[in-house]
Amino acid sequence: MREANLTLIQTFFIVARDGSYSAAARKLGMSYQSAANHVRRLEQLLSERLVVSEQGAKTVTLTPRGRSLYKLLLPELDTMLTRLDRTLQKERPVLRIGLPQAIFFYLMPPILAQFRALFPQVEIIAFERDTALPEMIRDGSLDLCITERYFGDPNVPQHLVCTYRPALVFPREWGAPPQGEIRQWVQGRPFVTYEPGQLLRNLAIDYLQAGDTEMEIAISTSGSSSVKRCVEAGLGYAIIPAWCIDGTETTITAIDLPELPEIPIYFGEASFLARNPYVVALRQLCVGFTSVMG
């Protein structure tokens, strides 16, 4: 028999103690189906039925094996869970967010200022990265993410909070903006972009690449602030989010690219946190990205 983990045992215990999947789901902050699936998985591991639930019934009935297991767990697990609840209630709540460095740097401070005014007791831990975000949420390393990528993963539901426009930026010393075909203007000029796999890199290459000619990339890096800094240093041109341009730049020129589509920004969270009050509040505030972008 494969080893049963504590999550399955805890879910069964609370279902047995409280008498229903829905009560256990509320207690554990998960869906009704997740609670039922945990019990079913434990039953598979034990090769015995523990809980009987009639169609449409609001309560469950324990089988003889289920009652025996519940009585076995009761003295120790009930005490342990009570102590754990008390310990967690004393801990400061934390939200762990994964997001690209540029979104945090350019967009999040005003949003976080509003969030802190509402929930000063909540600590925000930001993981500034763009790759592996859905995997980090699934394995419990993150609570939520803000990203341009849509995962299509039911375990990480995502909500569109805004869209933005990309802009072409280049050193001002190169002269006037291109008046004609952008693809002709970029020929022979050094291109600065994002590391492989990032959305804006793929979009920029698809847009700028002429025919079957392979793009010659001079520098690739992980974040918009780094890409912009390379352009400011005269190392090449780039396509970056328009909200990275604040109008105070003296060494670069930026032009809009109306032929490119607007790029979405999604807010995603672990499915069991969809109704968490901190997550809901931050999600609603992130709709304010639109005003932050100006």
Phi, psi and omega in degrees: 000133175290150185289132177280133180271168186296328180299315180295317181295317179298317181297314178301316183300315183287325174300313181294320183289317185266348171086007179199156176291322183295320179295318179294320180299317178296318181297320186266355180069038179229176180281160175305315183294323178296318178298316179296320180295322178299315180295318179298321179295319178297319177299321178295319180293324181273348183059033178214148176280132181250328187227138174244127180232115179286149180302123178085352181286144180272345180239164179245163177238135179276142172283169175307319179292324178295317179296320180297316180293320180297316179295327178292321183280331191309308186299316186274312188290322180298317178296317181297315181294323178297315178296321180294317177302316180295321179295315182292327179294335180276342182280148177288130180295148185227141169241123180256117186245132172253131182196155177300149182303321183294320179297319178295313186294314187269328191249328191283326185308314178295325178294316180293328177297319177293319180296317181296328178294328179277320186226072183294344182276350185269127176272133176259124175247116184258125173257106186274091179203162183245334183265158175065018182295314180296323178296322180292326176289317181297324182271005175088006180283336179231155174264324183205171180213157175230120189203162176275349185267140175258125187272328186066033183249118181297339178281347178229074181299138182240149183232129177289123180253336178186175171229161178219165179257143173274156180226148173271130178235144180207160181300134182298332180294347178285349178104203185291154177299154178297137181262337184247224184291121181299320183298326177286321182297323184281347183301126179083358180262145181290136184252127176251131183209195185267165179294157182306141178100342182278145188302313184293329175298311181297317181296316182296317180295316179299323182284318189271335186293129181264113179060227181267005180293130181280135179294137176261109184263125180279315183216137171231140181215182193268336189225159182296324180295324178288319177299313180298320180297323178295321178293319178299329179277002177082018185274351180159187177252166182204164168246119184226167177299140181298334180287356173282347181261117183253002177091354180263359184293136180245348185247357180228157175245140179235137175229146178288153178238080186296340180284346177272147179287156172292146185255131183280154168239127183249144172253124180231152179217163170302137188303325183286350179260008186303330181252008177299131187298326178291318180294315180299316181296316181293321178301315181294322179293328182292343171298337176290356173308325183302316180287328178295323180290342179076000000 
